[in-house]
Amino acid sequence: MATTAEAGWYDDGTGKQRWWDGSRWTEHYVDLGERDVELHVDPTPPVSVPISPGWYDDRRGRQRWWDGNVWTSASKFSGEEQTFAGIVVDGRWIHFGAMSEPIANARASFESGAALIKRGRLSSPAVARTLFGPSPITPRLLKQALDAQSTYLLVEVSGQVWLAMVASGRDAEAQQFATWINNVAEHYRYR
């Protein structure tokens, strides 16, 4: 027997909170990543979500598990993806946790924690609520999130900044991965 979720605001699988009317997604959504949260209306109605639990294309370059009520954080990729420090590149998409963006918009760099702290490079994205590690990084959490002795893979994509700590001894690999992201982004930028 299939069950449906009660009407309400739910994560629609694209990083937005969308209104579920009890039987389908409506065109009304709120993007919590915006500085000023406001109600938006899609120009066209969104695709309906399946009722049965299972793996479905989330239209963001991956398969996600639909539990019958909401999208879960479980995801599967093509099997040809490249992964480093929690950042996944699969075809035309780049992923970090639940976030996914077209890779054509991405720019990656390899940075030391000391340099990021000295330049204050992450203060503006933290204030704008567009800085993400394993979870959102606010100005209050920024000092705790950065370690001067560590190194980081930094990805700027679609107005967001993703900060992934690099494991000790993997700096060369991180530098190569950042270069690879930039090359893939350049490749898809003009397609």
PyMOL commands that place a pseudoatom at each C-alpha (Angstrom):
pseudoatom trace, name=CA, resn=MET, resi=1, chain=A, elem=C, hetatm=0, pos=[0.000, 0.000, 0.000]
pseudoatom trace, name=CA, resn=ALA, resi=2, chain=A, elem=C, hetatm=0, pos=[1.454, 3.376, -1.026]
pseudoatom trace, name=CA, resn=THR, resi=3, chain=A, elem=C, hetatm=0, pos=[1.476, 6.197, 1.470]
pseudoatom trace, name=CA, resn=THR, resi=4, chain=A, elem=C, hetatm=0, pos=[1.612, 9.910, 0.842]
pseudoatom trace, name=CA, resn=ALA, resi=5, chain=A, elem=C, hetatm=0, pos=[2.967, 12.713, 2.989]
pseudoatom trace, name=CA, resn=GLU, resi=6, chain=A, elem=C, hetatm=0, pos=[0.684, 15.260, 4.553]
pseudoatom trace, name=CA, resn=ALA, resi=7, chain=A, elem=C, hetatm=0, pos=[0.542, 18.674, 2.907]
pseudoatom trace, name=CA, resn=GLY, resi=8, chain=A, elem=C, hetatm=0, pos=[3.480, 20.848, 3.942]
pseudoatom trace, name=CA, resn=TRP, resi=9, chain=A, elem=C, hetatm=0, pos=[6.933, 22.245, 3.107]
pseudoatom trace, name=CA, resn=TYR, resi=10, chain=A, elem=C, hetatm=0, pos=[9.510, 19.571, 2.219]
pseudoatom trace, name=CA, resn=ASP, resi=11, chain=A, elem=C, hetatm=0, pos=[12.948, 19.367, 0.594]
pseudoatom trace, name=CA, resn=ASP, resi=12, chain=A, elem=C, hetatm=0, pos=[12.158, 18.719, -3.075]
pseudoatom trace, name=CA, resn=GLY, resi=13, chain=A, elem=C, hetatm=0, pos=[15.557, 17.212, -3.884]
pseudoatom trace, name=CA, resn=THR, resi=14, chain=A, elem=C, hetatm=0, pos=[16.979, 20.387, -5.438]
pseudoatom trace, name=CA, resn=GLY, resi=15, chain=A, elem=C, hetatm=0, pos=[17.938, 22.140, -2.210]
pseudoatom trace, name=CA, resn=LYS, resi=16, chain=A, elem=C, hetatm=0, pos=[14.660, 24.066, -2.068]
pseudoatom trace, name=CA, resn=GLN, resi=17, chain=A, elem=C, hetatm=0, pos=[11.710, 23.734, 0.260]
pseudoatom trace, name=CA, resn=ARG, resi=18, chain=A, elem=C, hetatm=0, pos=[8.648, 23.167, -1.933]
pseudoatom trace, name=CA, resn=TRP, resi=19, chain=A, elem=C, hetatm=0, pos=[4.965, 22.953, -1.031]
pseudoatom trace, name=CA, resn=TRP, resi=20, chain=A, elem=C, hetatm=0, pos=[3.582, 19.404, -1.219]
pseudoatom trace, name=CA, resn=ASP, resi=21, chain=A, elem=C, hetatm=0, pos=[-0.226, 19.599, -1.429]
pseudoatom trace, name=CA, resn=GLY, resi=22, chain=A, elem=C, hetatm=0, pos=[-0.714, 16.045, -0.172]
pseudoatom trace, name=CA, resn=SER, resi=23, chain=A, elem=C, hetatm=0, pos=[-0.598, 14.449, -3.618]
pseudoatom trace, name=CA, resn=ARG, resi=24, chain=A, elem=C, hetatm=0, pos=[1.924, 16.411, -5.719]
pseudoatom trace, name=CA, resn=TRP, resi=25, chain=A, elem=C, hetatm=0, pos=[4.535, 19.186, -5.669]
pseudoatom trace, name=CA, resn=THR, resi=26, chain=A, elem=C, hetatm=0, pos=[3.154, 22.642, -6.456]
pseudoatom trace, name=CA, resn=GLU, resi=27, chain=A, elem=C, hetatm=0, pos=[4.979, 25.447, -8.228]
pseudoatom trace, name=CA, resn=HIS, resi=28, chain=A, elem=C, hetatm=0, pos=[5.531, 27.308, -4.907]
pseudoatom trace, name=CA, resn=TYR, resi=29, chain=A, elem=C, hetatm=0, pos=[8.959, 27.061, -3.293]
pseudoatom trace, name=CA, resn=VAL, resi=30, chain=A, elem=C, hetatm=0, pos=[11.334, 28.797, -0.893]
pseudoatom trace, name=CA, resn=ASP, resi=31, chain=A, elem=C, hetatm=0, pos=[15.113, 28.756, -1.378]
pseudoatom trace, name=CA, resn=LEU, resi=32, chain=A, elem=C, hetatm=0, pos=[16.609, 28.749, 2.137]
pseudoatom trace, name=CA, resn=GLY, resi=33, chain=A, elem=C, hetatm=0, pos=[20.042, 29.505, 0.670]
pseudoatom trace, name=CA, resn=GLU, resi=34, chain=A, elem=C, hetatm=0, pos=[18.935, 33.018, -0.252]
pseudoatom trace, name=CA, resn=ARG, resi=35, chain=A, elem=C, hetatm=0, pos=[19.844, 35.918, 1.972]
pseudoatom trace, name=CA, resn=ASP, resi=36, chain=A, elem=C, hetatm=0, pos=[16.213, 37.107, 2.104]
pseudoatom trace, name=CA, resn=VAL, resi=37, chain=A, elem=C, hetatm=0, pos=[13.897, 34.114, 2.091]
pseudoatom trace, name=CA, resn=GLU, resi=38, chain=A, elem=C, hetatm=0, pos=[10.815, 34.744, -0.003]
pseudoatom trace, name=CA, resn=LEU, resi=39, chain=A, elem=C, hetatm=0, pos=[8.123, 32.729, -1.738]
pseudoatom trace, name=CA, resn=HIS, resi=40, chain=A, elem=C, hetatm=0, pos=[8.820, 31.905, -5.412]
pseudoatom trace, name=CA, resn=VAL, resi=41, chain=A, elem=C, hetatm=0, pos=[6.580, 30.475, -8.111]
pseudoatom trace, name=CA, resn=ASP, resi=42, chain=A, elem=C, hetatm=0, pos=[7.957, 28.275, -10.914]
pseudoatom trace, name=CA, resn=PRO, resi=43, chain=A, elem=C, hetatm=0, pos=[6.875, 29.337, -14.417]
pseudoatom trace, name=CA, resn=THR, resi=44, chain=A, elem=C, hetatm=0, pos=[5.899, 25.721, -15.106]
pseudoatom trace, name=CA, resn=PRO, resi=45, chain=A, elem=C, hetatm=0, pos=[4.647, 23.118, -12.660]
pseudoatom trace, name=CA, resn=PRO, resi=46, chain=A, elem=C, hetatm=0, pos=[7.368, 20.778, -11.343]
pseudoatom trace, name=CA, resn=VAL, resi=47, chain=A, elem=C, hetatm=0, pos=[7.518, 17.111, -12.203]
pseudoatom trace, name=CA, resn=SER, resi=48, chain=A, elem=C, hetatm=0, pos=[5.407, 14.997, -9.876]
pseudoatom trace, name=CA, resn=VAL, resi=49, chain=A, elem=C, hetatm=0, pos=[7.279, 12.854, -7.367]
pseudoatom trace, name=CA, resn=PRO, resi=50, chain=A, elem=C, hetatm=0, pos=[6.689, 9.086, -7.258]
pseudoatom trace, name=CA, resn=ILE, resi=51, chain=A, elem=C, hetatm=0, pos=[4.657, 7.644, -4.428]
pseudoatom trace, name=CA, resn=SER, resi=52, chain=A, elem=C, hetatm=0, pos=[6.504, 4.320, -4.175]
pseudoatom trace, name=CA, resn=PRO, resi=53, chain=A, elem=C, hetatm=0, pos=[9.853, 4.164, -2.359]
pseudoatom trace, name=CA, resn=GLY, resi=54, chain=A, elem=C, hetatm=0, pos=[12.843, 3.623, -4.628]
pseudoatom trace, name=CA, resn=TRP, resi=55, chain=A, elem=C, hetatm=0, pos=[15.801, 5.110, -6.523]
pseudoatom trace, name=CA, resn=TYR, resi=56, chain=A, elem=C, hetatm=0, pos=[14.803, 7.926, -8.887]
pseudoatom trace, name=CA, resn=ASP, resi=57, chain=A, elem=C, hetatm=0, pos=[16.595, 10.521, -11.003]
pseudoatom trace, name=CA, resn=ASP, resi=58, chain=A, elem=C, hetatm=0, pos=[16.544, 13.743, -8.969]
pseudoatom trace, name=CA, resn=ARG, resi=59, chain=A, elem=C, hetatm=0, pos=[17.197, 15.808, -12.126]
pseudoatom trace, name=CA, resn=ARG, resi=60, chain=A, elem=C, hetatm=0, pos=[20.508, 16.962, -10.597]
pseudoatom trace, name=CA, resn=GLY, resi=61, chain=A, elem=C, hetatm=0, pos=[22.821, 14.357, -12.134]
pseudoatom trace, name=CA, resn=ARG, resi=62, chain=A, elem=C, hetatm=0, pos=[22.294, 11.515, -9.655]
pseudoatom trace, name=CA, resn=GLN, resi=63, chain=A, elem=C, hetatm=0, pos=[19.858, 8.933, -8.358]
pseudoatom trace, name=CA, resn=ARG, resi=64, chain=A, elem=C, hetatm=0, pos=[18.342, 9.638, -4.903]
pseudoatom trace, name=CA, resn=TRP, resi=65, chain=A, elem=C, hetatm=0, pos=[16.320, 7.434, -2.613]
pseudoatom trace, name=CA, resn=TRP, resi=66, chain=A, elem=C, hetatm=0, pos=[12.665, 8.467, -2.292]
pseudoatom trace, name=CA, resn=ASP, resi=67, chain=A, elem=C, hetatm=0, pos=[11.298, 6.869, 0.901]
pseudoatom trace, name=CA, resn=GLY, resi=68, chain=A, elem=C, hetatm=0, pos=[7.665, 7.273, -0.152]
pseudoatom trace, name=CA, resn=ASN, resi=69, chain=A, elem=C, hetatm=0, pos=[7.342, 10.647, 1.579]
pseudoatom trace, name=CA, resn=VAL, resi=70, chain=A, elem=C, hetatm=0, pos=[10.536, 12.670, 1.117]
pseudoatom trace, name=CA, resn=TRP, resi=71, chain=A, elem=C, hetatm=0, pos=[13.913, 12.519, -0.600]
pseudoatom trace, name=CA, resn=THR, resi=72, chain=A, elem=C, hetatm=0, pos=[16.604, 11.098, 1.670]
pseudoatom trace, name=CA, resn=SER, resi=73, chain=A, elem=C, hetatm=0, pos=[20.293, 12.012, 1.636]
pseudoatom trace, name=CA, resn=ALA, resi=74, chain=A, elem=C, hetatm=0, pos=[21.179, 8.617, 0.081]
pseudoatom trace, name=CA, resn=SER, resi=75, chain=A, elem=C, hetatm=0, pos=[22.391, 9.018, -3.490]
pseudoatom trace, name=CA, resn=LYS, resi=76, chain=A, elem=C, hetatm=0, pos=[23.993, 6.995, -6.277]
pseudoatom trace, name=CA, resn=PHE, resi=77, chain=A, elem=C, hetatm=0, pos=[26.074, 8.197, -9.165]
pseudoatom trace, name=CA, resn=SER, resi=78, chain=A, elem=C, hetatm=0, pos=[26.901, 6.805, -12.606]
pseudoatom trace, name=CA, resn=GLY, resi=79, chain=A, elem=C, hetatm=0, pos=[29.844, 4.669, -11.501]
pseudoatom trace, name=CA, resn=GLU, resi=80, chain=A, elem=C, hetatm=0, pos=[32.221, 6.888, -13.482]
pseudoatom trace, name=CA, resn=GLU, resi=81, chain=A, elem=C, hetatm=0, pos=[32.288, 9.734, -10.985]
pseudoatom trace, name=CA, resn=GLN, resi=82, chain=A, elem=C, hetatm=0, pos=[35.448, 11.222, -9.493]
pseudoatom trace, name=CA, resn=THR, resi=83, chain=A, elem=C, hetatm=0, pos=[35.452, 11.911, -5.755]
pseudoatom trace, name=CA, resn=PHE, resi=84, chain=A, elem=C, hetatm=0, pos=[37.798, 13.740, -3.434]
pseudoatom trace, name=CA, resn=ALA, resi=85, chain=A, elem=C, hetatm=0, pos=[37.235, 15.172, 0.075]
pseudoatom trace, name=CA, resn=GLY, resi=86, chain=A, elem=C, hetatm=0, pos=[33.467, 14.749, -0.213]
pseudoatom trace, name=CA, resn=ILE, resi=87, chain=A, elem=C, hetatm=0, pos=[33.207, 16.545, -3.552]
pseudoatom trace, name=CA, resn=VAL, resi=88, chain=A, elem=C, hetatm=0, pos=[31.837, 14.408, -6.387]
pseudoatom trace, name=CA, resn=VAL, resi=89, chain=A, elem=C, hetatm=0, pos=[32.072, 15.190, -10.089]
pseudoatom trace, name=CA, resn=ASP, resi=90, chain=A, elem=C, hetatm=0, pos=[29.840, 13.085, -12.303]
pseudoatom trace, name=CA, resn=GLY, resi=91, chain=A, elem=C, hetatm=0, pos=[29.483, 14.168, -15.891]
pseudoatom trace, name=CA, resn=ARG, resi=92, chain=A, elem=C, hetatm=0, pos=[28.064, 17.659, -16.115]
pseudoatom trace, name=CA, resn=TRP, resi=93, chain=A, elem=C, hetatm=0, pos=[27.345, 17.908, -12.359]
pseudoatom trace, name=CA, resn=ILE, resi=94, chain=A, elem=C, hetatm=0, pos=[29.364, 18.643, -9.236]
pseudoatom trace, name=CA, resn=HIS, resi=95, chain=A, elem=C, hetatm=0, pos=[28.017, 17.551, -5.839]
pseudoatom trace, name=CA, resn=PHE, resi=96, chain=A, elem=C, hetatm=0, pos=[28.865, 18.282, -2.206]
pseudoatom trace, name=CA, resn=GLY, resi=97, chain=A, elem=C, hetatm=0, pos=[26.596, 16.633, 0.339]
pseudoatom trace, name=CA, resn=ALA, resi=98, chain=A, elem=C, hetatm=0, pos=[23.017, 17.355, -0.699]
pseudoatom trace, name=CA, resn=MET, resi=99, chain=A, elem=C, hetatm=0, pos=[24.062, 20.238, -2.958]
pseudoatom trace, name=CA, resn=SER, resi=100, chain=A, elem=C, hetatm=0, pos=[24.391, 19.769, -6.715]
pseudoatom trace, name=CA, resn=GLU, resi=101, chain=A, elem=C, hetatm=0, pos=[25.210, 22.301, -9.401]
pseudoatom trace, name=CA, resn=PRO, resi=102, chain=A, elem=C, hetatm=0, pos=[26.157, 22.192, -13.084]
pseudoatom trace, name=CA, resn=ILE, resi=103, chain=A, elem=C, hetatm=0, pos=[29.944, 21.896, -13.251]
pseudoatom trace, name=CA, resn=ALA, resi=104, chain=A, elem=C, hetatm=0, pos=[30.198, 24.507, -16.003]
pseudoatom trace, name=CA, resn=ASN, resi=105, chain=A, elem=C, hetatm=0, pos=[29.700, 27.125, -13.269]
pseudoatom trace, name=CA, resn=ALA, resi=106, chain=A, elem=C, hetatm=0, pos=[32.453, 25.773, -10.988]
pseudoatom trace, name=CA, resn=ARG, resi=107, chain=A, elem=C, hetatm=0, pos=[35.892, 27.122, -10.135]
pseudoatom trace, name=CA, resn=ALA, resi=108, chain=A, elem=C, hetatm=0, pos=[38.149, 25.167, -7.756]
pseudoatom trace, name=CA, resn=SER, resi=109, chain=A, elem=C, hetatm=0, pos=[41.314, 26.028, -5.853]
pseudoatom trace, name=CA, resn=PHE, resi=110, chain=A, elem=C, hetatm=0, pos=[43.605, 24.454, -3.284]
pseudoatom trace, name=CA, resn=GLU, resi=111, chain=A, elem=C, hetatm=0, pos=[44.180, 26.739, -0.279]
pseudoatom trace, name=CA, resn=SER, resi=112, chain=A, elem=C, hetatm=0, pos=[45.974, 26.616, 3.060]
pseudoatom trace, name=CA, resn=GLY, resi=113, chain=A, elem=C, hetatm=0, pos=[43.953, 27.387, 6.162]
pseudoatom trace, name=CA, resn=ALA, resi=114, chain=A, elem=C, hetatm=0, pos=[46.520, 30.016, 7.150]
pseudoatom trace, name=CA, resn=ALA, resi=115, chain=A, elem=C, hetatm=0, pos=[46.086, 31.857, 3.828]
pseudoatom trace, name=CA, resn=LEU, resi=116, chain=A, elem=C, hetatm=0, pos=[42.278, 31.719, 4.054]
pseudoatom trace, name=CA, resn=ILE, resi=117, chain=A, elem=C, hetatm=0, pos=[42.393, 33.114, 7.596]
pseudoatom trace, name=CA, resn=LYS, resi=118, chain=A, elem=C, hetatm=0, pos=[44.941, 35.830, 6.730]
pseudoatom trace, name=CA, resn=ARG, resi=119, chain=A, elem=C, hetatm=0, pos=[43.051, 37.075, 3.656]
pseudoatom trace, name=CA, resn=GLY, resi=120, chain=A, elem=C, hetatm=0, pos=[39.605, 36.827, 5.280]
pseudoatom trace, name=CA, resn=ARG, resi=121, chain=A, elem=C, hetatm=0, pos=[38.510, 35.250, 1.997]
pseudoatom trace, name=CA, resn=LEU, resi=122, chain=A, elem=C, hetatm=0, pos=[35.550, 33.401, 3.514]
pseudoatom trace, name=CA, resn=SER, resi=123, chain=A, elem=C, hetatm=0, pos=[34.004, 36.152, 5.643]
pseudoatom trace, name=CA, resn=SER, resi=124, chain=A, elem=C, hetatm=0, pos=[31.678, 37.501, 2.932]
pseudoatom trace, name=CA, resn=PRO, resi=125, chain=A, elem=C, hetatm=0, pos=[30.295, 34.074, 1.920]
pseudoatom trace, name=CA, resn=ALA, resi=126, chain=A, elem=C, hetatm=0, pos=[29.766, 33.211, 5.615]
pseudoatom trace, name=CA, resn=VAL, resi=127, chain=A, elem=C, hetatm=0, pos=[27.815, 36.440, 6.186]
pseudoatom trace, name=CA, resn=ALA, resi=128, chain=A, elem=C, hetatm=0, pos=[25.810, 35.844, 2.989]
pseudoatom trace, name=CA, resn=ARG, resi=129, chain=A, elem=C, hetatm=0, pos=[25.063, 32.262, 4.157]
pseudoatom trace, name=CA, resn=THR, resi=130, chain=A, elem=C, hetatm=0, pos=[26.605, 30.845, 0.975]
pseudoatom trace, name=CA, resn=LEU, resi=131, chain=A, elem=C, hetatm=0, pos=[29.568, 29.099, 2.639]
pseudoatom trace, name=CA, resn=PHE, resi=132, chain=A, elem=C, hetatm=0, pos=[29.236, 25.350, 3.118]
pseudoatom trace, name=CA, resn=GLY, resi=133, chain=A, elem=C, hetatm=0, pos=[31.375, 22.663, 4.681]
pseudoatom trace, name=CA, resn=PRO, resi=134, chain=A, elem=C, hetatm=0, pos=[29.727, 19.434, 5.739]
pseudoatom trace, name=CA, resn=SER, resi=135, chain=A, elem=C, hetatm=0, pos=[26.983, 21.852, 6.904]
pseudoatom trace, name=CA, resn=PRO, resi=136, chain=A, elem=C, hetatm=0, pos=[26.400, 25.608, 6.426]
pseudoatom trace, name=CA, resn=ILE, resi=137, chain=A, elem=C, hetatm=0, pos=[29.157, 27.776, 7.901]
pseudoatom trace, name=CA, resn=THR, resi=138, chain=A, elem=C, hetatm=0, pos=[27.948, 30.982, 9.522]
pseudoatom trace, name=CA, resn=PRO, resi=139, chain=A, elem=C, hetatm=0, pos=[30.207, 33.850, 10.652]
pseudoatom trace, name=CA, resn=ARG, resi=140, chain=A, elem=C, hetatm=0, pos=[30.053, 32.471, 14.213]
pseudoatom trace, name=CA, resn=LEU, resi=141, chain=A, elem=C, hetatm=0, pos=[31.171, 29.012, 13.028]
pseudoatom trace, name=CA, resn=LEU, resi=142, chain=A, elem=C, hetatm=0, pos=[33.852, 30.254, 10.612]
pseudoatom trace, name=CA, resn=LYS, resi=143, chain=A, elem=C, hetatm=0, pos=[36.699, 30.367, 13.164]
pseudoatom trace, name=CA, resn=GLN, resi=144, chain=A, elem=C, hetatm=0, pos=[35.852, 26.833, 14.300]
pseudoatom trace, name=CA, resn=ALA, resi=145, chain=A, elem=C, hetatm=0, pos=[35.642, 25.575, 10.692]
pseudoatom trace, name=CA, resn=LEU, resi=146, chain=A, elem=C, hetatm=0, pos=[39.099, 26.824, 9.662]
pseudoatom trace, name=CA, resn=ASP, resi=147, chain=A, elem=C, hetatm=0, pos=[42.345, 25.367, 10.937]
pseudoatom trace, name=CA, resn=ALA, resi=148, chain=A, elem=C, hetatm=0, pos=[45.493, 27.323, 10.050]
pseudoatom trace, name=CA, resn=GLN, resi=149, chain=A, elem=C, hetatm=0, pos=[47.499, 24.071, 9.906]
pseudoatom trace, name=CA, resn=SER, resi=150, chain=A, elem=C, hetatm=0, pos=[45.131, 22.329, 7.446]
pseudoatom trace, name=CA, resn=THR, resi=151, chain=A, elem=C, hetatm=0, pos=[44.619, 22.626, 3.724]
pseudoatom trace, name=CA, resn=TYR, resi=152, chain=A, elem=C, hetatm=0, pos=[41.322, 22.898, 1.877]
pseudoatom trace, name=CA, resn=LEU, resi=153, chain=A, elem=C, hetatm=0, pos=[39.731, 22.275, -1.471]
pseudoatom trace, name=CA, resn=LEU, resi=154, chain=A, elem=C, hetatm=0, pos=[37.614, 25.334, -2.220]
pseudoatom trace, name=CA, resn=VAL, resi=155, chain=A, elem=C, hetatm=0, pos=[34.911, 25.201, -4.917]
pseudoatom trace, name=CA, resn=GLU, resi=156, chain=A, elem=C, hetatm=0, pos=[33.001, 28.285, -5.992]
pseudoatom trace, name=CA, resn=VAL, resi=157, chain=A, elem=C, hetatm=0, pos=[29.848, 27.388, -7.894]
pseudoatom trace, name=CA, resn=SER, resi=158, chain=A, elem=C, hetatm=0, pos=[26.592, 29.234, -8.601]
pseudoatom trace, name=CA, resn=GLY, resi=159, chain=A, elem=C, hetatm=0, pos=[27.162, 31.843, -5.897]
pseudoatom trace, name=CA, resn=GLN, resi=160, chain=A, elem=C, hetatm=0, pos=[28.104, 29.252, -3.275]
pseudoatom trace, name=CA, resn=VAL, resi=161, chain=A, elem=C, hetatm=0, pos=[31.482, 28.433, -1.741]
pseudoatom trace, name=CA, resn=TRP, resi=162, chain=A, elem=C, hetatm=0, pos=[32.138, 24.815, -0.765]
pseudoatom trace, name=CA, resn=LEU, resi=163, chain=A, elem=C, hetatm=0, pos=[34.954, 24.186, 1.728]
pseudoatom trace, name=CA, resn=ALA, resi=164, chain=A, elem=C, hetatm=0, pos=[36.318, 20.634, 2.020]
pseudoatom trace, name=CA, resn=MET, resi=165, chain=A, elem=C, hetatm=0, pos=[39.205, 19.829, 4.361]
pseudoatom trace, name=CA, resn=VAL, resi=166, chain=A, elem=C, hetatm=0, pos=[42.026, 17.851, 2.746]
pseudoatom trace, name=CA, resn=ALA, resi=167, chain=A, elem=C, hetatm=0, pos=[43.363, 14.893, 4.698]
pseudoatom trace, name=CA, resn=SER, resi=168, chain=A, elem=C, hetatm=0, pos=[46.984, 15.149, 5.807]
pseudoatom trace, name=CA, resn=GLY, resi=169, chain=A, elem=C, hetatm=0, pos=[49.453, 14.025, 3.141]
pseudoatom trace, name=CA, resn=ARG, resi=170, chain=A, elem=C, hetatm=0, pos=[46.994, 14.422, 0.248]
pseudoatom trace, name=CA, resn=ASP, resi=171, chain=A, elem=C, hetatm=0, pos=[47.897, 17.973, -0.833]
pseudoatom trace, name=CA, resn=ALA, resi=172, chain=A, elem=C, hetatm=0, pos=[49.246, 16.972, -4.261]
pseudoatom trace, name=CA, resn=GLU, resi=173, chain=A, elem=C, hetatm=0, pos=[46.113, 14.950, -4.951]
pseudoatom trace, name=CA, resn=ALA, resi=174, chain=A, elem=C, hetatm=0, pos=[43.940, 17.912, -3.869]
pseudoatom trace, name=CA, resn=GLN, resi=175, chain=A, elem=C, hetatm=0, pos=[45.834, 20.242, -6.214]
pseudoatom trace, name=CA, resn=GLN, resi=176, chain=A, elem=C, hetatm=0, pos=[45.335, 17.792, -9.103]
pseudoatom trace, name=CA, resn=PHE, resi=177, chain=A, elem=C, hetatm=0, pos=[41.623, 17.447, -8.303]
pseudoatom trace, name=CA, resn=ALA, resi=178, chain=A, elem=C, hetatm=0, pos=[41.161, 21.249, -8.260]
pseudoatom trace, name=CA, resn=THR, resi=179, chain=A, elem=C, hetatm=0, pos=[42.898, 21.502, -11.644]
pseudoatom trace, name=CA, resn=TRP, resi=180, chain=A, elem=C, hetatm=0, pos=[40.772, 18.645, -12.983]
pseudoatom trace, name=CA, resn=ILE, resi=181, chain=A, elem=C, hetatm=0, pos=[37.530, 20.363, -11.807]
pseudoatom trace, name=CA, resn=ASN, resi=182, chain=A, elem=C, hetatm=0, pos=[38.584, 23.567, -13.570]
pseudoatom trace, name=CA, resn=ASN, resi=183, chain=A, elem=C, hetatm=0, pos=[39.363, 21.677, -16.792]
pseudoatom trace, name=CA, resn=VAL, resi=184, chain=A, elem=C, hetatm=0, pos=[36.027, 19.833, -16.741]
pseudoatom trace, name=CA, resn=ALA, resi=185, chain=A, elem=C, hetatm=0, pos=[34.177, 23.094, -15.983]
pseudoatom trace, name=CA, resn=GLU, resi=186, chain=A, elem=C, hetatm=0, pos=[35.937, 24.778, -18.895]
pseudoatom trace, name=CA, resn=HIS, resi=187, chain=A, elem=C, hetatm=0, pos=[35.003, 21.871, -21.163]
pseudoatom trace, name=CA, resn=TYR, resi=188, chain=A, elem=C, hetatm=0, pos=[31.279, 22.125, -20.312]
pseudoatom trace, name=CA, resn=ARG, resi=189, chain=A, elem=C, hetatm=0, pos=[31.155, 25.915, -20.100]
pseudoatom trace, name=CA, resn=TYR, resi=190, chain=A, elem=C, hetatm=0, pos=[30.931, 26.272, -23.869]
pseudoatom trace, name=CA, resn=ARG, resi=191, chain=A, elem=C, hetatm=0, pos=[28.790, 23.236, -24.708]
for i in range(1, 191): cmd.bond("trace and resi %d" % i, "trace and resi %d" % (i + 1))
show_as sticks, trace
zoom trace
